[in-house]
Amino acid sequence: MVFENQGKLDLDSNIHTIRTEAISAFEKQGFPTKKDEEWKYTSLKNVLNHDYSVFPKAESAIEFKDVKKYFLHEIESYKVVFIDGVYSSFLSSTTHDGYDICLLSAALKKPKYKIVLDNYFNTIADKNNSITNLNTAFSTEGAYINIPKNTVLPRPIQIVNFYTGNEKEILLQPRNLVVVGENSHVQIIERHQSLSDNVVLTNAVTEIFVNKKAIVDFYKIQNDNENASLIDNTFVQQKEHSIASVSTFSFGGKLTRNNLEFYHEGEHIESHLNGISILDKKQHVDNHTLVKHQYPNCESFELYKGIYDDASTGVFNGKVIVDQEAQKTNAFQQNNNILIGDKATINAKPQLEIFADDVKCSHGCTIGQLDDSALFYMQSRGIPAKEAKALLLYAFGNEVVEKIKIPELKSRITKLIANKLGVKLGFEM
């Protein structure tokens, strides 16, 4: 297990067993192909056609002034920052003062965290997902967030992964564990960012546990360069009376695959899944979601919007499962798409599997183009064609932007959208 030990995760008997089983499972499963139904529209062939370094050969240093723009620096926040998979104490701002915001590797080495880790680590990650098993086997580092009961964090947490390009081709596998105690509230922003044009593949896994009456708002900013690919696996378990929201903003990268799964473990749970994708060139984004309703009187709301230009490709595969015991479920799922490129493609597959008879469930999907009459009307009022088009597209995606609960982040996302649309919008959100 020399190769395994390079992962830096402390190999106590429990973690060692988990990792050994994951290695064995991945060896049997291998990487998914388009023959697998869940990967029918997304091929990893080109992404895997590289000689990746699995562990960085040398640590790298970054000056804050060179990466300041990638942080939400307008407000105070806790920060857990990694450079080429290695923790950066210089750029980070962690704490153990009343709650733990630190490194997963550090938590794994301290006996006082053993009970938490034994109860939570790798308990909701999909064991049938070979990509997740690969991460479990060879994770190098990640964020550990443990918020005790009755705690409202005074500021958000930023988890940022930088890739310097010191390696020509690198495969990195961050692993995050988030445990939010009863009646607590936390906001988290996650970002993966390349600082060069070298090839990088990130295979990330995040497990989020939302206990009774807790509230979690999780935001994912995906705006990387053309040689960066990301497979993001996020698993959320909710207890009774909790509220969890995950919002995904996909604007850049060669290939992005988001696997997002919610599991209800109690009554009166509320789940929100939101996303907006704005793609061009040959970019590819695949949003795969699952919400499993297992208890009565719960709600889930899912809204994904996509704007596709040039030869870009979007995939939406959303599944809602309502078990027989999950009576009085209210589940809503909506996917809306606009194709503005002649070669752009969207593959949409909304799904409902309902085994209960007293439910309110609906889903819908639309695929279309910009309204020519609306464009003509705006131009007749003196708005140039490019700005008119951008305003219509922004209005199309604004429903997702409006759900952001951090004002400074909402302003940042607005600017990213404007930049992606190639205009300067004359307003702040």
C-alpha positions as CSV (number, residue, x, y, z in Angstrom):
1,M,0.0,0.0,0.0
2,V,2.9,2.4,-0.7
3,F,0.9,4.1,-3.4
4,E,-2.1,4.4,-1.0
5,N,0.0,6.0,1.7
6,Q,0.9,8.9,-0.5
7,G,-2.7,10.1,0.0
8,K,-1.9,11.7,3.4
9,L,-5.2,10.5,4.9
10,D,-4.3,8.9,8.2
11,L,-4.7,5.1,7.8
12,D,-6.3,4.0,11.1
13,S,-8.0,0.6,10.8
14,N,-11.4,2.1,9.8
15,I,-10.2,4.5,7.2
16,H,-7.7,1.9,5.9
17,T,-10.5,-0.6,5.4
18,I,-12.7,1.9,3.6
19,R,-9.9,2.9,1.2
20,T,-8.9,-0.7,0.6
21,E,-12.5,-1.6,-0.3
22,A,-12.8,1.4,-2.5
23,I,-9.6,0.4,-4.4
24,S,-11.0,-3.1,-5.0
25,A,-14.4,-1.7,-6.1
26,F,-12.8,0.7,-8.6
27,E,-10.6,-2.0,-10.1
28,K,-13.7,-4.1,-10.8
29,Q,-15.8,-1.1,-12.1
30,G,-13.2,0.9,-14.0
31,F,-14.0,4.3,-15.5
32,P,-17.6,4.7,-16.8
33,T,-18.2,4.7,-20.5
34,K,-21.1,5.8,-22.8
35,K,-22.4,2.2,-22.5
36,D,-23.4,3.0,-19.0
37,E,-26.9,4.6,-19.0
38,E,-25.9,7.3,-16.5
39,W,-23.0,8.3,-18.8
40,K,-24.8,7.9,-22.1
41,Y,-24.3,11.5,-23.2
42,T,-20.9,12.2,-21.6
43,S,-17.7,10.5,-22.7
44,L,-14.6,10.6,-20.6
45,K,-12.4,9.2,-23.4
46,N,-10.7,12.5,-24.4
47,V,-10.4,13.5,-20.7
48,L,-8.7,10.3,-19.8
49,N,-6.3,10.3,-22.8
50,H,-3.5,11.9,-20.8
51,D,-0.6,10.7,-18.7
52,Y,-1.7,12.3,-15.4
53,S,0.5,12.8,-12.3
54,V,-1.6,11.5,-9.4
55,F,0.3,13.3,-6.6
56,P,2.2,16.6,-7.1
57,K,5.9,16.3,-7.1
58,A,6.6,19.7,-5.4
59,E,4.7,22.2,-3.4
60,S,3.9,25.6,-5.0
61,A,3.6,29.1,-3.5
62,I,1.1,31.7,-4.7
63,E,0.8,35.4,-3.8
64,F,-2.6,36.5,-2.6
65,K,-2.5,39.5,-5.0
66,D,-2.3,37.1,-7.9
67,V,-5.4,35.2,-7.0
68,K,-7.4,37.8,-5.1
69,K,-10.0,38.0,-7.9
70,Y,-10.9,34.4,-7.4
71,F,-12.0,34.9,-3.8
72,L,-15.1,36.6,-2.6
73,H,-12.9,39.2,-1.0
74,E,-15.6,41.9,-0.5
75,I,-16.6,40.3,2.8
76,E,-14.9,38.5,5.6
77,S,-14.9,34.7,5.4
78,Y,-13.2,31.6,6.6
79,K,-11.0,30.1,3.9
80,V,-9.7,26.6,3.3
81,V,-7.3,26.9,0.3
82,F,-5.3,24.2,-1.5
83,I,-2.6,24.6,-4.1
84,D,-2.1,21.6,-6.4
85,G,-3.9,19.5,-3.7
86,V,-1.6,20.8,-0.9
87,Y,-3.0,22.9,1.9
88,S,-1.9,26.6,1.9
89,S,-1.7,28.0,5.4
90,F,-0.7,31.4,4.0
91,L,-3.9,31.8,2.0
92,S,-6.2,30.0,4.5
93,S,-8.1,31.3,7.5
94,T,-9.3,28.3,9.5
95,T,-10.6,28.0,13.1
96,H,-11.3,25.7,16.0
97,D,-13.0,28.4,18.1
98,G,-16.4,27.0,18.8
99,Y,-16.5,25.0,15.6
100,D,-14.1,23.2,13.3
101,I,-13.1,24.6,9.9
102,C,-9.8,22.9,9.0
103,L,-8.2,20.0,7.1
104,L,-9.7,16.5,6.7
105,S,-6.2,15.0,7.1
106,A,-5.7,16.9,10.4
107,A,-9.1,15.7,11.7
108,L,-8.3,12.1,10.7
109,K,-5.1,12.2,12.8
110,K,-6.7,13.4,16.0
111,P,-8.5,11.0,18.3
112,K,-11.1,13.6,19.4
113,Y,-12.6,13.6,15.9
114,K,-12.7,9.8,15.5
115,I,-16.4,9.4,16.6
116,V,-17.5,12.1,14.1
117,L,-15.5,10.5,11.3
118,D,-16.6,7.0,12.1
119,N,-20.2,8.1,12.0
120,Y,-20.0,10.2,8.8
121,F,-17.0,9.7,6.6
122,N,-17.9,7.8,3.4
123,T,-21.4,6.8,4.7
124,I,-23.5,8.5,2.0
125,A,-21.0,8.5,-0.9
126,D,-22.2,6.2,-3.7
127,K,-20.3,2.9,-3.4
128,N,-21.6,1.9,-6.9
129,N,-20.0,5.0,-8.4
130,S,-16.5,4.1,-9.7
131,I,-15.4,7.7,-9.8
132,T,-16.4,8.2,-6.2
133,N,-14.6,5.0,-5.2
134,L,-11.5,6.3,-7.0
135,N,-11.6,9.5,-4.9
136,T,-12.2,7.5,-1.7
137,A,-9.1,5.3,-2.5
138,F,-6.7,8.1,-3.3
139,S,-7.9,11.3,-1.8
140,T,-5.0,13.6,-0.9
141,E,-6.6,16.3,1.1
142,G,-9.8,18.3,1.7
143,A,-11.8,20.5,4.0
144,Y,-13.3,19.3,7.3
145,I,-16.2,21.4,8.5
146,N,-18.0,20.4,11.8
147,I,-20.5,22.9,13.2
148,P,-22.0,22.0,16.6
149,K,-25.7,22.5,17.4
150,N,-27.3,25.9,17.8
151,T,-24.5,27.7,15.9
152,V,-25.0,30.3,13.2
153,L,-21.7,31.1,11.5
154,P,-21.0,34.8,11.3
155,R,-19.5,34.6,7.9
156,P,-19.3,32.2,5.0
157,I,-16.7,29.5,4.3
158,Q,-14.7,29.5,1.0
159,I,-13.2,26.2,-0.2
160,V,-10.8,27.1,-3.0
161,N,-8.6,24.7,-5.0
162,F,-5.9,26.3,-7.2
163,Y,-3.9,24.5,-9.8
164,T,-0.6,26.1,-10.8
165,G,0.3,24.1,-13.9
166,N,3.7,23.0,-12.4
167,E,2.7,19.5,-13.5
168,K,2.0,19.2,-17.3
169,E,-1.0,16.9,-16.6
170,I,-2.4,16.3,-13.1
171,L,-5.3,14.4,-11.6
172,L,-6.4,15.8,-8.2
173,Q,-9.0,14.4,-5.9
174,P,-10.1,16.7,-3.1
175,R,-12.4,15.2,-0.4
176,N,-14.6,17.4,1.8
177,L,-16.7,16.4,4.8
178,V,-19.3,18.9,6.1
179,V,-21.3,18.1,9.3
180,V,-23.8,20.7,10.4
181,G,-25.4,20.2,13.9
182,E,-29.0,20.6,15.0
183,N,-30.4,24.1,14.6
184,S,-27.2,25.5,13.0
185,H,-26.7,27.5,9.8
186,V,-23.7,27.7,7.4
187,Q,-23.0,29.1,4.0
188,I,-20.2,27.6,1.9
189,I,-18.7,28.6,-1.5
190,E,-16.6,26.2,-3.4
191,R,-14.3,26.9,-6.4
192,H,-11.8,25.0,-8.5
193,Q,-9.4,27.3,-10.5
194,S,-6.5,26.6,-12.9
195,L,-3.8,29.3,-13.1
196,S,-2.3,27.9,-16.3
197,D,-3.3,26.3,-19.6
198,N,-1.9,22.9,-18.6
199,V,-4.3,19.9,-18.4
200,V,-6.0,19.2,-15.1
201,L,-8.7,16.7,-14.1
202,T,-10.3,17.1,-10.7
203,N,-12.4,14.3,-9.2
204,A,-14.0,15.9,-6.1
205,V,-16.2,14.3,-3.5
206,T,-18.2,16.2,-0.9
207,E,-20.4,14.7,1.8
208,I,-22.8,17.1,3.6
209,F,-24.8,16.1,6.6
210,V,-27.6,18.4,7.6
211,N,-29.0,17.6,11.0
212,K,-32.3,18.4,12.6
213,K,-33.5,22.0,11.9
214,A,-30.2,22.9,10.3
215,I,-29.8,25.2,7.3
216,V,-27.0,24.8,4.7
217,D,-26.5,27.0,1.6
218,F,-23.8,25.6,-0.7
219,Y,-22.6,27.5,-3.8
220,K,-20.4,26.0,-6.5
221,I,-18.6,28.4,-8.9
222,Q,-17.3,26.5,-12.0
223,N,-15.6,29.0,-14.3
224,D,-12.3,27.3,-15.2
225,N,-10.1,27.4,-18.4
226,E,-10.4,25.3,-21.6
227,N,-8.0,22.5,-20.5
228,A,-9.6,21.9,-17.0
229,S,-12.1,19.2,-16.5
230,L,-14.1,18.6,-13.3
231,I,-16.1,15.6,-12.0
232,D,-17.9,16.9,-8.9
233,N,-19.7,14.4,-6.7
234,T,-21.8,15.9,-3.9
235,F,-23.9,13.9,-1.5
236,V,-26.4,15.5,0.9
237,Q,-28.2,13.8,3.8
238,Q,-30.9,15.7,5.6
239,K,-32.6,15.1,8.9
240,E,-36.1,16.3,9.9
241,H,-37.1,20.0,9.6
242,S,-33.8,20.8,7.8
243,I,-33.3,23.0,4.7
244,A,-30.5,22.4,2.3
245,S,-29.7,24.3,-0.9
246,V,-27.0,23.6,-3.5
247,S,-26.6,26.1,-6.4
248,T,-24.2,25.4,-9.3
249,F,-22.9,28.0,-11.7
250,S,-21.2,26.4,-14.7
251,F,-19.5,28.9,-17.0
252,G,-16.1,27.4,-17.9
253,G,-14.1,24.3,-18.3
254,K,-13.6,21.6,-20.9
255,L,-15.8,19.0,-19.4
256,T,-17.9,19.4,-16.2
257,R,-19.9,16.6,-14.7
258,N,-22.0,17.4,-11.6
259,N,-23.3,14.4,-9.7
260,L,-25.6,15.8,-7.0
261,E,-27.6,13.5,-4.7
262,F,-30.0,14.3,-1.8
263,Y,-31.3,11.7,0.7
264,H,-34.1,12.5,3.1
265,E,-33.9,11.0,6.6
266,G,-36.9,12.5,8.3
267,E,-40.1,14.5,7.9
268,H,-40.6,18.1,7.0
269,I,-37.4,18.4,5.0
270,E,-36.9,21.0,2.3
271,S,-34.3,20.6,-0.5
272,H,-33.3,23.1,-3.2
273,L,-31.2,22.3,-6.3
274,N,-30.5,25.2,-8.6
275,G,-28.1,25.6,-11.5
276,I,-27.3,27.7,-14.5
277,S,-24.9,26.8,-17.3
278,I,-23.7,29.2,-20.0
279,L,-21.4,27.5,-22.5
280,D,-19.7,28.2,-25.8
281,K,-17.0,26.7,-28.0
282,K,-16.9,22.9,-27.4
283,Q,-17.6,23.1,-23.6
284,H,-19.6,20.2,-22.1
285,V,-21.6,20.3,-18.8
286,D,-23.5,17.4,-17.5
287,N,-25.8,17.9,-14.5
288,H,-27.0,14.6,-12.9
289,T,-29.3,15.0,-9.9
290,L,-31.1,12.7,-7.6
291,V,-33.6,13.5,-4.8
292,K,-34.8,10.5,-2.8
293,H,-37.9,11.1,-0.7
294,Q,-38.1,8.4,1.9
295,Y,-40.3,10.1,4.6
296,P,-43.7,11.9,4.5
297,N,-44.3,15.7,4.4
298,C,-41.2,16.7,2.6
299,E,-40.5,19.1,-0.3
300,S,-37.9,19.4,-3.1
301,F,-37.5,22.2,-5.7
302,E,-35.2,21.8,-8.6
303,L,-34.5,24.5,-11.2
304,Y,-31.8,24.2,-13.9
305,K,-31.3,26.6,-16.8
306,G,-28.9,26.4,-19.7
307,I,-27.7,28.7,-22.4
308,Y,-25.6,27.0,-25.2
309,D,-23.7,28.7,-27.9
310,D,-21.3,27.5,-30.7
311,A,-20.8,23.7,-30.5
312,S,-21.3,23.4,-26.8
313,T,-23.2,20.5,-25.2
314,G,-25.4,20.4,-22.2
315,V,-26.9,17.4,-20.4
316,F,-29.5,17.4,-17.7
317,N,-30.6,14.1,-16.1
318,G,-32.7,14.8,-13.0
319,K,-34.4,12.0,-11.1
320,V,-36.8,12.3,-8.2
321,I,-37.8,9.1,-6.3
322,V,-40.7,9.0,-4.0
323,D,-40.9,5.9,-1.8
324,Q,-44.2,4.4,-0.8
325,E,-43.9,5.7,2.7
326,A,-43.3,9.3,1.5
327,Q,-46.9,10.5,1.4
328,K,-47.7,14.2,1.2
329,T,-44.5,14.8,-0.8
330,N,-44.2,18.0,-2.9
331,A,-41.6,17.6,-5.6
332,F,-41.0,20.1,-8.4
333,Q,-38.4,19.8,-11.2
334,Q,-37.8,22.2,-14.1
335,N,-35.2,22.3,-16.8
336,N,-35.2,25.2,-19.3
337,N,-32.7,25.6,-22.2
338,I,-31.9,28.1,-24.9
339,L,-29.8,27.1,-28.0
340,I,-28.1,30.1,-29.6
341,G,-25.5,28.2,-31.6
342,D,-26.3,26.2,-34.7
343,K,-24.2,23.3,-33.5
344,A,-25.2,23.5,-29.8
345,T,-26.8,20.4,-28.2
346,I,-28.9,19.7,-25.1
347,N,-29.8,16.2,-23.9
348,A,-32.5,16.5,-21.2
349,K,-34.0,13.6,-19.3
350,P,-36.2,14.7,-16.3
351,Q,-37.5,11.7,-14.4
352,L,-40.1,11.0,-11.7
353,E,-40.4,7.6,-10.0
354,I,-43.4,7.7,-7.6
355,F,-44.5,4.8,-5.4
356,A,-46.8,6.9,-3.1
357,D,-50.4,7.9,-4.0
358,D,-50.9,11.1,-2.0
359,V,-48.2,13.4,-3.6
360,K,-47.9,16.6,-5.6
361,C,-45.1,16.0,-8.1
362,S,-44.4,17.7,-11.4
363,H,-41.6,18.1,-13.9
364,G,-41.0,20.0,-17.1
365,C,-38.4,20.7,-19.7
366,T,-38.2,23.3,-22.5
367,I,-35.7,23.7,-25.3
368,G,-35.9,26.8,-27.6
369,Q,-34.3,29.9,-29.0
370,L,-34.4,33.6,-28.3
371,D,-37.7,35.3,-29.1
372,D,-37.1,37.3,-32.3
373,S,-40.1,39.6,-31.6
374,A,-38.7,40.5,-28.2
375,L,-35.3,41.2,-29.8
376,F,-36.9,43.4,-32.4
377,Y,-38.9,45.3,-29.8
378,M,-35.8,46.1,-27.7
379,Q,-33.8,47.2,-30.8
380,S,-36.7,49.4,-31.8
381,R,-36.3,51.1,-28.4
382,G,-32.7,51.9,-29.1
383,I,-31.0,49.0,-27.4
384,P,-28.1,47.6,-29.6
385,A,-28.6,44.0,-30.8
386,K,-25.8,42.6,-28.7
387,E,-27.0,44.2,-25.5
388,A,-30.6,43.3,-26.3
389,K,-29.6,39.6,-26.7
390,A,-27.5,39.7,-23.5
391,L,-30.4,41.2,-21.5
392,L,-32.8,38.6,-22.7
393,L,-30.4,35.8,-21.9
394,Y,-29.7,37.3,-18.5
395,A,-33.4,37.6,-17.7
396,F,-33.8,34.0,-18.7
397,G,-31.2,32.9,-16.1
398,N,-32.0,35.5,-13.5
399,E,-34.5,33.2,-11.6
400,V,-31.5,31.1,-10.5
401,V,-29.4,34.2,-9.6
402,E,-32.1,35.6,-7.5
403,K,-31.9,32.5,-5.2
404,I,-28.4,33.5,-4.0
405,K,-28.6,34.5,-0.4
406,I,-25.2,36.3,-0.2
407,P,-25.5,39.7,-1.8
408,E,-21.8,40.0,-2.6
409,L,-21.9,36.6,-4.3
410,K,-25.0,37.6,-6.2
411,S,-23.1,40.6,-7.6
412,R,-20.1,38.5,-8.5
413,I,-22.2,35.9,-10.3
414,T,-24.0,38.8,-12.2
415,K,-20.6,40.0,-13.4
416,L,-19.5,36.5,-14.4
417,I,-22.7,36.1,-16.5
418,A,-22.2,39.5,-18.1
419,N,-18.6,38.6,-19.0
420,K,-19.7,35.2,-20.4
421,L,-22.3,37.0,-22.5
422,G,-19.7,39.5,-23.7
423,V,-21.4,42.7,-22.5
424,K,-21.3,45.1,-19.6
425,L,-24.7,45.1,-17.9
426,G,-25.5,48.5,-16.6
427,F,-26.8,47.5,-13.2
428,E,-25.7,45.7,-10.0
429,M,-27.5,42.9,-8.3
